[in-house]
Amino acid sequence: MDYRTLRLRVTDRIATVTLHRPERRNAFTAEMGAELADAYRYCDAEDEVRVVVLTGTPPAFCAGADLGAGDRTFSAPAADFSAAGVDRPAWQVRKPVIAAVNGHALGIGLTLALQCDLCIMATDAKYGVVQVRRGMIGDAYSHWALPRLIGISRAAYLLLTGATFDGHRAHSMGLCLHTVPADQVLDAATTIARDIAENTAPLAVAASKRLLWSSFERNAPETGTLETNLHRTLMNHPDAREAMRAYLEDRPPHWTGHVDQLPR
């Protein structure tokens, strides 16, 4: 795929999407948002892709919004402006998306990572939803995602103060699964991605992801009904038999399911 602000590489069923504006510490622009949405759509539809890893060209993950316009950065929105940043958030991709946050992630640089299913963060990098210190508010669905990730009180602290923190603090608040040195972040994320790509059924993973991200919009009985319906879909697919045969024969499974076979 030919992009100007990011790189997309698929290897061993893992798509690595790298934010790539190193001269600006991968600062976010409208063009980057459009290209990231396009890359997500490609990964969602392409059967070759089983897992997506989102990272940045070192030394940063994403320094936040590009401030090149100076005092007009936030005062002259385009006619089609949306605070979403990306019109295909990571949770709408039917494959797992893992954020490998390998350096500073501020403002939308952090809120984009919080849209991912799993997050690995560099220990010594700087993080923060700093927009209130720039006269703005958090974006990229941060007011929806943060309370669900870490609760109202901690979400309020991050959104209302714009405070910055390191990877240790991010981990203690529950923003990431692991925190490791910056040069180990991508390897740690890829290890998890490889395990998913090699050992899990794509149709089952897509079904579980759908349930997970929709659970806050449903009550327990509604979630239970959808869980049962998705179980029936999976039970009627050849992968259900293949999974048990592979387990009993002590061999890798050969999956034939793909995400388009899930009912809408």
C-alpha positions in Angstrom: 0.0 0.0 0.0 1.4 3.4 -1.0 0.9 5.9 1.9 2.7 9.2 2.6 2.3 9.3 6.4 2.5 5.7 7.4 3.9 2.3 6.4 1.9 -1.0 6.1 3.7 -4.3 6.0 2.1 -7.8 6.2 4.3 -10.7 7.4 3.2 -14.1 8.7 -0.4 -12.9 8.8 0.5 -9.9 11.0 -0.1 -6.4 9.6 2.3 -3.8 11.1 1.0 -0.3 10.6 3.7 2.3 11.4 3.0 6.0 11.8 5.8 7.5 9.7 6.5 11.2 9.9 9.8 10.9 11.9 10.8 14.5 11.1 7.7 15.6 13.1 7.8 12.8 15.7 4.9 11.2 13.8 2.6 14.1 14.6 -1.0 13.5 13.5 -2.5 15.3 10.5 -5.8 14.9 8.7 -3.9 13.1 6.0 -2.6 10.6 8.5 -6.1 10.0 9.8 -7.4 9.3 6.4 -4.5 6.9 5.6 -4.9 5.1 8.9 -8.6 4.6 8.3 -7.8 3.2 4.8 -5.1 0.9 6.3 -7.6 -0.3 8.9 -10.2 -1.1 6.2 -7.7 -3.0 4.3 -6.7 -5.1 7.3 -10.3 -5.7 8.2 -11.2 -7.1 4.8 -8.0 -8.9 3.9 -8.1 -12.6 4.9 -4.3 -12.7 4.9 -4.3 -10.4 7.9 -5.1 -12.1 11.2 -3.8 -9.4 13.6 -2.8 -5.7 13.4 0.0 -4.0 15.2 0.0 -0.2 15.3 3.3 1.5 16.1 5.4 4.5 15.2 8.8 5.2 13.6 11.2 5.8 16.6 11.9 7.7 18.7 8.1 8.6 19.1 4.8 6.8 18.7 2.9 10.0 18.0 3.6 13.4 19.5 0.0 14.5 19.1 -1.6 16.9 16.6 0.8 18.6 14.3 1.3 22.2 15.6 2.8 23.5 12.4 0.0 26.0 12.0 0.9 27.8 15.2 -1.9 29.7 16.8 -4.3 28.5 14.1 -3.7 24.8 14.8 -7.1 24.5 16.7 -8.8 27.7 15.6 -9.5 27.1 11.9 -11.2 23.7 11.5 -11.9 22.4 8.1 -15.5 22.1 6.9 -15.3 18.3 7.3 -13.5 18.3 10.7 -14.3 15.5 13.0 -12.9 15.0 16.5 -12.9 11.3 15.8 -9.6 11.7 14.0 -10.0 8.3 12.2 -13.4 7.4 10.8 -12.7 3.7 11.3 -11.7 3.3 15.0 -9.6 0.3 15.9 -12.4 -1.4 17.7 -14.4 -1.7 14.5 -11.6 -3.7 12.8 -12.7 -7.3 13.1 -9.2 -8.5 13.8 -7.3 -7.8 17.1 -5.4 -4.5 17.0 -2.4 -4.2 19.3 -0.9 -0.8 20.0 2.9 -1.0 20.3 3.4 2.4 21.9 7.2 2.7 21.5 7.7 6.3 22.5 6.0 9.5 23.5 2.2 9.5 22.9 0.4 12.8 23.6 -3.0 14.0 22.8 -4.4 12.2 19.9 -1.3 10.1 19.8 -2.5 8.5 23.1 -6.2 8.5 22.4 -5.7 6.6 19.1 -3.7 3.9 21.0 -6.6 3.6 23.5 -8.9 2.5 20.7 -6.9 -0.7 20.3 -7.7 -4.0 21.9 -4.4 -4.4 23.7 -1.7 -1.9 24.5 2.1 -2.3 25.2 3.8 1.0 26.3 7.4 2.1 26.6 8.3 2.6 30.3 10.2 5.9 30.0 8.1 7.7 27.4 5.7 10.6 28.2 1.9 10.1 27.9 -1.1 12.3 28.4 -4.4 13.5 27.1 -3.1 17.1 27.2 -5.8 18.9 25.1 -7.3 21.0 28.0 -3.9 22.6 28.3 -4.2 23.7 24.6 -7.8 25.1 25.0 -9.4 21.9 23.6 -10.8 18.6 24.9 -9.8 15.0 24.5 -10.6 13.5 21.1 -10.8 10.1 19.3 -13.7 8.9 21.5 -11.5 9.4 24.6 -14.5 10.4 26.7 -16.1 7.0 25.8 -13.0 4.8 26.0 -11.2 6.1 29.1 -14.1 5.6 31.6 -14.5 2.1 30.3 -10.8 1.4 30.6 -9.9 2.9 34.0 -13.1 4.2 35.6 -14.7 7.7 35.9 -12.3 9.0 38.6 -9.1 8.2 36.8 -10.6 9.2 33.4 -11.6 12.6 34.9 -8.1 13.1 36.3 -6.5 12.5 32.8 -9.1 14.5 30.8 -9.6 17.4 33.2 -6.0 18.1 34.2 -4.1 17.2 31.0 -1.4 15.7 33.3 1.5 13.7 31.8 2.9 10.4 33.1 5.2 7.6 32.3 4.7 3.9 31.4 4.8 2.8 35.0 1.9 5.1 35.9 0.0 4.1 32.7 0.3 0.4 33.8 -0.8 1.1 37.3 -3.9 2.9 36.0 -4.8 0.1 33.7 -4.1 1.8 30.4 -1.7 -0.9 29.1 -1.2 -4.6 29.4 2.6 -4.4 29.9 5.3 -1.7 30.0 8.8 -2.4 28.8 11.8 -0.5 27.5 11.1 1.4 24.3 13.3 -0.9 22.1 11.3 -3.9 23.3 7.8 -2.7 22.8 7.4 -3.8 19.2 8.8 -7.2 19.9 6.5 -7.7 22.9 3.4 -6.7 20.8 4.5 -8.9 17.9 4.9 -11.9 20.2 1.3 -11.5 21.3 0.2 -11.0 17.7 2.0 -14.1 16.5 0.4 -16.2 19.2 -3.1 -15.0 18.1 -2.3 -15.5 14.4 -1.0 -19.0 14.9 -3.2 -20.5 17.6 -6.7 -18.9 17.5 -9.6 -19.3 15.2 -10.2 -16.0 13.2 -14.0 -16.4 13.2 -14.1 -17.0 17.0 -11.7 -14.1 17.7 -13.9 -11.7 15.6 -17.0 -12.9 17.4 -15.4 -12.4 20.8 -14.2 -8.9 19.9 -17.6 -7.9 18.7 -19.1 -9.0 22.1 -16.4 -7.3 24.1 -16.7 -3.9 22.5 -20.5 -3.9 22.4 -20.9 -5.1 26.0 -21.3 -1.6 27.5 -24.2 -0.9 25.2 -26.1 -4.0 26.2 -27.5 -5.3 29.5 -26.7 -8.8 30.7 -29.6 -10.6 29.1 -28.9 -9.0 25.7 -25.3 -9.9 25.9 -26.2 -13.4 26.8 -28.6 -13.7 23.8 -25.9 -12.5 21.4 -23.3 -14.8 23.0 -25.7 -17.8 22.4 -26.3 -16.8 18.8 -22.6 -16.4 18.1 -22.0 -19.8 19.7 -24.5 -21.3 17.3 -22.7 -19.7 14.4 -19.4 -21.1 15.5 -20.7 -24.5 16.3 -22.1 -24.8 12.8 -18.8 -23.9 11.2 -16.2 -26.6 10.2 -13.6 -24.9 12.4 -15.4 -26.3 15.5 -14.5 -29.8 14.4 -11.1 -28.9 13.1 -10.1 -27.3 16.4 -10.9 -30.5 18.4 -9.2 -32.7 15.8 -6.1 -30.6 15.9 -6.0 -30.6 19.7 -6.5 -34.4 19.9 -3.9 -35.0 17.2 -1.4 -32.6 18.7 -1.0 -30.5 15.5 -1.6 -26.9 14.5 -5.2 -26.3 13.3 -6.1 -25.4 9.8 -8.7 -22.7 10.0 -11.1 -22.0 7.1 -13.3 -19.4 8.8 -13.1 -15.7 7.9 -14.7 -12.7 9.4 -17.3 -12.2 6.7 -19.0 -15.4 7.8 -20.2 -13.7 11.0 -23.8 -12.5 10.8 -24.1 -8.7 10.7 
